[in-house]
């Protein structure tokens, strides 16, 4: 818990925010100087203080896992790296499609993408979208230029061209609603401005924001703009992994089994206009996915 600490020196009083936490067997403290008077927005300062504390704690572990992951990955032979990349592509494709309602199982997806065996009695839409998603995924990880609207439209066009050609690669010209969500996406007349604002923000923040936090924000901000009629979540997760890959961090597969907590974190961030809700969820999910690396 964060506490307000008052220190008297002579005739003056000084106020601090103090948070005590355990690290191993020792208890440590982090503090923030507030001034000689308690600020009126003390509750907001408490909230920001704790957000920064947790961000700092998460990122230390995340940087450690990156170092350990890359050490192990770089020592692998080329054929093993290729297999690892393909395995991730299959699992990522399965989960990102399943989150959006695909009926394909992981086994269906693996046999389809690795062996070319089409599952029987499954919708052709699910099959085509799995195939195109894997293709776009490999295009994404090989793309070595800066993230921009043109390449995102290209990825969306390729992802949707087999199943929804009329909307593929096009931003929406109508308003939309998200079923079972309290969040209402922006009106279609705002899309062009919001996309320009998004990419201006990205090109500035990529120089100063930690890559894993940047990946979380790219996902959150883009899916909040909701620029497409369909495919916003899948494109946002591809963009998320583009950022992680570009900055040499392991990519993230958000499991279908975590769909409810994932959607809940997104919705709470959007409705409350508080990015930190999703960022903290993202950090925890990232560490959980790679826990064996940051514990080394």
C-alpha positions as CSV (number, residue, x, y, z in Angstrom):
1,X,0.0,0.0,0.0
2,X,1.1,3.6,-0.6
3,X,1.2,5.8,2.4
4,X,1.7,9.5,3.0
5,X,4.7,10.2,5.2
6,X,5.3,13.5,7.0
7,X,8.8,14.5,8.0
8,X,9.5,17.5,10.3
9,X,12.7,19.4,10.0
10,X,12.9,22.3,12.3
11,X,9.8,24.4,11.7
12,X,9.1,22.9,8.3
13,X,7.1,19.9,7.2
14,X,7.8,17.8,4.1
15,X,5.4,15.2,2.6
16,X,6.3,12.0,0.7
17,X,4.4,9.1,-0.9
18,X,6.0,5.9,0.3
19,X,5.4,2.4,-0.9
20,X,7.0,-0.6,1.0
21,X,7.4,-3.8,-0.9
22,X,9.2,-7.1,-0.4
23,X,12.0,-8.2,-2.7
24,X,13.3,-11.6,-1.7
25,X,13.8,-11.6,2.0
26,X,14.2,-7.9,2.4
27,X,11.7,-5.0,2.5
28,X,12.4,-2.1,0.3
29,X,10.8,1.3,-0.1
30,X,10.1,3.6,-3.0
31,X,9.2,7.2,-2.3
32,X,8.1,10.4,-4.1
33,X,8.5,13.9,-2.7
34,X,5.3,15.9,-2.7
35,X,6.4,19.2,-1.2
36,X,5.8,21.2,1.9
37,X,2.0,21.0,1.4
38,X,-0.2,18.1,0.4
39,X,-1.4,18.6,-3.2
40,X,-5.1,18.8,-3.8
41,X,-4.9,16.0,-6.4
42,X,-3.3,13.6,-3.9
43,X,-5.4,10.6,-5.0
44,X,-4.4,11.1,-8.6
45,X,-0.8,11.4,-7.6
46,X,-1.1,8.1,-5.6
47,X,-2.6,6.4,-8.6
48,X,0.2,7.6,-10.9
49,X,2.9,6.8,-8.4
50,X,1.7,3.2,-8.1
51,X,1.3,2.9,-11.9
52,X,4.9,4.0,-12.4
53,X,6.1,1.7,-9.7
54,X,4.5,-1.4,-11.2
55,X,5.6,-0.4,-14.7
56,X,9.2,-0.2,-13.5
57,X,8.9,-3.6,-11.7
58,X,7.4,-5.3,-14.7
59,X,9.9,-3.9,-17.2
60,X,12.9,-5.1,-15.2
61,X,11.7,-8.7,-15.5
62,X,10.7,-8.1,-19.1
63,X,14.2,-6.9,-20.0
64,X,15.7,-10.0,-18.2
65,X,13.4,-12.4,-20.1
66,X,14.3,-10.8,-23.4
67,X,18.0,-11.3,-22.7
68,X,17.5,-14.9,-21.7
69,X,15.2,-15.7,-24.5
70,X,17.5,-14.2,-27.2
71,X,20.5,-16.0,-25.7
72,X,18.7,-19.4,-26.0
73,X,17.2,-18.5,-29.4
74,X,20.5,-17.3,-30.9
75,X,22.2,-20.5,-29.9
76,X,19.7,-22.6,-31.9
77,X,20.6,-24.1,-35.3
78,X,19.0,-22.5,-38.3
79,X,16.6,-25.4,-38.8
80,X,15.4,-25.2,-35.2
81,X,14.8,-21.5,-35.5
82,X,12.7,-22.1,-38.6
83,X,10.7,-24.8,-36.9
84,X,10.2,-22.5,-33.8
85,X,9.0,-19.7,-36.0
86,X,6.5,-21.9,-37.8
87,X,5.2,-23.4,-34.5
88,X,4.6,-19.9,-33.2
89,X,2.9,-18.9,-36.5
90,X,0.5,-21.9,-36.2
91,X,-0.4,-21.3,-32.6
92,X,-0.7,-17.5,-33.1
93,X,-3.0,-18.1,-36.1
94,X,-5.1,-20.6,-34.2
95,X,-5.6,-18.3,-31.2
96,X,-6.1,-15.0,-33.0
97,X,-8.7,-16.6,-35.3
98,X,-10.3,-18.5,-32.4
99,X,-10.7,-15.3,-30.4
100,X,-12.7,-13.9,-33.4
101,X,-15.0,-17.0,-33.6
102,X,-13.2,-19.5,-35.8
103,X,-14.3,-23.1,-35.4
104,X,-10.9,-24.6,-36.2
105,X,-9.2,-26.5,-33.4
106,X,-5.4,-26.2,-32.9
107,X,-5.0,-29.7,-34.5
108,X,-7.2,-28.6,-37.5
109,X,-5.1,-25.4,-37.9
110,X,-1.7,-27.3,-37.6
111,X,-2.7,-30.0,-40.2
112,X,-4.1,-27.3,-42.5
113,X,-1.1,-25.0,-42.3
114,X,1.7,-27.6,-42.0
115,X,0.4,-30.5,-44.1
116,X,-2.2,-28.9,-46.4
117,X,-5.0,-31.1,-45.0
118,X,-8.3,-29.3,-45.1
119,X,-10.5,-30.2,-42.1
120,X,-13.8,-31.7,-43.1
121,X,-17.2,-30.1,-42.1
122,X,-15.6,-26.8,-41.2
123,X,-16.6,-23.4,-42.7
124,X,-14.6,-22.5,-45.8
125,X,-14.3,-18.9,-44.3
126,X,-12.4,-20.2,-41.3
127,X,-10.1,-22.3,-43.5
128,X,-9.3,-19.4,-45.9
129,X,-8.8,-16.9,-43.1
130,X,-6.3,-19.3,-41.3
131,X,-4.4,-19.7,-44.5
132,X,-4.2,-16.0,-45.3
133,X,-3.4,-15.1,-41.7
134,X,-0.3,-17.3,-41.7
135,X,0.8,-15.8,-45.0
136,X,0.3,-12.3,-43.7
137,X,2.1,-13.2,-40.4
138,X,5.3,-14.2,-42.3
139,X,5.1,-11.0,-44.4
140,X,4.8,-9.0,-41.2
141,X,7.9,-10.5,-39.6
142,X,9.9,-10.1,-42.8
143,X,8.9,-6.4,-43.2
144,X,11.9,-4.3,-42.2
145,X,10.6,-0.7,-42.8
146,X,8.7,1.5,-40.4
147,X,5.1,0.8,-39.5
148,X,2.8,2.9,-41.7
149,X,-0.8,3.0,-42.9
150,X,0.0,1.7,-46.4
151,X,1.4,-1.6,-45.1
152,X,-1.4,-2.0,-42.6
153,X,-3.9,-1.6,-45.4
154,X,-2.0,-4.1,-47.4
155,X,-2.0,-6.7,-44.6
156,X,-5.7,-6.1,-44.1
157,X,-6.4,-6.5,-47.8
158,X,-4.5,-9.9,-47.9
159,X,-6.1,-11.1,-44.7
160,X,-9.7,-10.4,-45.8
161,X,-9.5,-10.7,-49.6
162,X,-10.6,-14.4,-49.7
163,X,-13.6,-13.9,-47.5
164,X,-14.7,-10.3,-47.5
165,X,-13.4,-8.7,-50.7
166,X,-15.7,-5.7,-50.5
167,X,-14.1,-4.5,-47.3
168,X,-10.5,-5.8,-47.7
169,X,-7.9,-3.1,-47.4
170,X,-10.5,-0.3,-46.9
171,X,-11.2,1.8,-43.9
172,X,-14.9,1.8,-43.0
173,X,-17.3,4.4,-44.3
174,X,-20.0,3.7,-41.8
175,X,-20.5,3.6,-38.0
176,X,-20.1,0.3,-36.1
177,X,-21.0,-1.2,-32.7
178,X,-19.2,-4.0,-30.9
179,X,-21.5,-6.7,-29.6
180,X,-21.5,-7.3,-25.9
181,X,-19.2,-4.2,-25.3
182,X,-19.9,-0.9,-23.6
183,X,-17.4,0.8,-25.8
184,X,-18.6,2.7,-28.8
185,X,-16.0,3.1,-31.6
186,X,-15.4,6.5,-33.2
187,X,-17.7,7.7,-35.9
188,X,-16.5,6.9,-39.5
189,X,-15.9,10.6,-40.3
190,X,-13.2,10.6,-37.6
191,X,-11.2,7.7,-39.0
192,X,-8.8,9.5,-41.3
193,X,-7.8,12.0,-38.7
194,X,-7.4,9.4,-36.0
195,X,-5.2,7.2,-38.2
196,X,-2.9,10.1,-39.0
197,X,-2.8,11.0,-35.3
198,X,-2.0,7.4,-34.5
199,X,1.0,7.1,-36.8
200,X,2.3,10.5,-35.8
201,X,2.1,9.3,-32.2
202,X,3.8,6.0,-33.1
203,X,6.8,7.5,-34.9
204,X,7.4,9.8,-31.9
205,X,6.9,7.2,-29.2
206,X,9.0,4.4,-30.8
207,X,12.0,6.5,-29.9
208,X,11.2,6.9,-26.2
209,X,8.8,4.2,-25.0
210,X,9.8,0.8,-23.9
211,X,9.0,-1.7,-26.8
212,X,6.7,-3.9,-24.8
213,X,4.7,-1.0,-23.5
214,X,4.7,0.4,-27.1
215,X,3.4,-2.9,-28.4
216,X,0.6,-2.9,-25.9
217,X,-0.3,0.7,-26.7
218,X,-0.2,0.1,-30.5
219,X,-2.7,-2.7,-30.0
220,X,-5.0,-0.8,-27.7
221,X,-5.0,2.5,-29.7
222,X,-5.5,0.9,-33.1
223,X,-8.3,-1.4,-32.0
224,X,-9.9,1.5,-30.3
225,X,-9.9,3.5,-33.5
226,X,-11.5,0.4,-35.1
227,X,-10.9,1.6,-38.6
228,X,-12.1,-1.5,-40.4
229,X,-15.5,-3.1,-40.8
230,X,-14.0,-6.4,-39.7
231,X,-10.5,-7.7,-38.8
232,X,-9.5,-4.9,-36.3
233,X,-8.5,-7.3,-33.6
234,X,-6.4,-9.6,-35.9
235,X,-4.6,-6.6,-37.5
236,X,-4.0,-5.0,-34.1
237,X,-2.4,-8.3,-32.8
238,X,-0.2,-8.5,-35.9
239,X,0.9,-4.9,-35.4
240,X,1.6,-5.7,-31.7
241,X,3.9,-8.5,-32.8
242,X,5.5,-6.3,-35.5
243,X,6.6,-3.9,-32.7
244,X,7.9,-6.7,-30.5
245,X,9.8,-8.4,-33.4
246,X,11.3,-5.1,-34.6
247,X,12.8,-4.3,-31.2
248,X,14.1,-7.8,-30.8
249,X,11.6,-8.9,-28.1
250,X,9.8,-12.3,-28.2
251,X,6.4,-12.1,-29.9
252,X,3.2,-12.6,-27.9
253,X,0.5,-15.2,-28.5
254,X,-2.6,-14.3,-26.6
255,X,-4.4,-17.6,-25.9
256,X,-8.1,-18.1,-26.7
257,X,-8.4,-19.4,-23.1
258,X,-7.6,-15.8,-21.9
259,X,-10.2,-14.2,-24.2
260,X,-12.5,-13.0,-21.4
261,X,-9.7,-11.3,-19.3
262,X,-8.2,-9.9,-22.5
263,X,-11.5,-8.4,-23.7
264,X,-12.3,-7.1,-20.2
265,X,-8.9,-5.3,-20.0
266,X,-9.5,-3.7,-23.4
267,X,-13.0,-2.6,-22.7
268,X,-12.1,-1.2,-19.2
269,X,-9.3,0.8,-20.8
270,X,-11.5,2.1,-23.5
271,X,-14.5,3.0,-21.4
272,X,-12.5,4.5,-18.6
273,X,-10.0,6.1,-21.0
274,X,-7.2,4.7,-18.9
275,X,-4.4,3.0,-20.9
276,X,-2.7,1.7,-17.8
277,X,-5.5,-0.9,-17.3
278,X,-4.6,-2.7,-20.5
279,X,-0.8,-2.0,-20.2
280,X,-0.7,-3.8,-16.8
281,X,-2.8,-6.7,-18.2
282,X,-0.4,-6.9,-21.1
283,X,2.7,-6.9,-18.9
284,X,1.3,-9.7,-16.7
285,X,0.3,-11.8,-19.8
286,X,3.7,-11.3,-21.4
287,X,5.6,-12.4,-18.2
288,X,3.2,-15.3,-17.8
289,X,3.9,-16.4,-21.4
290,X,7.7,-16.3,-20.9
291,X,8.0,-16.9,-17.1
292,X,10.7,-19.5,-17.5
293,X,13.0,-16.9,-19.0
294,X,12.8,-14.1,-16.5
295,X,13.3,-16.5,-13.5
296,X,16.7,-17.4,-14.8
